Amino acid sequence: KPTIASLSLGCKATFEMRRMTNVWPCVNGGKAASSSNSTTNTTKVSPDAAGVDESTPIQSFTLHDGDLLVMRGNTQKHWHH
């Protein structure tokens, strides 16, 4: 289980984490359902296909210059950041 560190330099930034389900190994062979918008040239992946657990609130942290956020244990397995 890797340990990941995020160091904030400069302006404050919002760091968000979303609880994930059935993400690794990839569900459906990694073929997430998506829709694209040719006007804005963006692709939107449906939350169910991406494995987002919408019943768990997004965890949001404000990081300021010099802040260090360390993630370890099952963070990589269960949370998208």
Order of alpha helices (4+ residues) and beta strands (2+ residues): beta-beta-beta-beta-alpha-beta-beta-alpha-beta
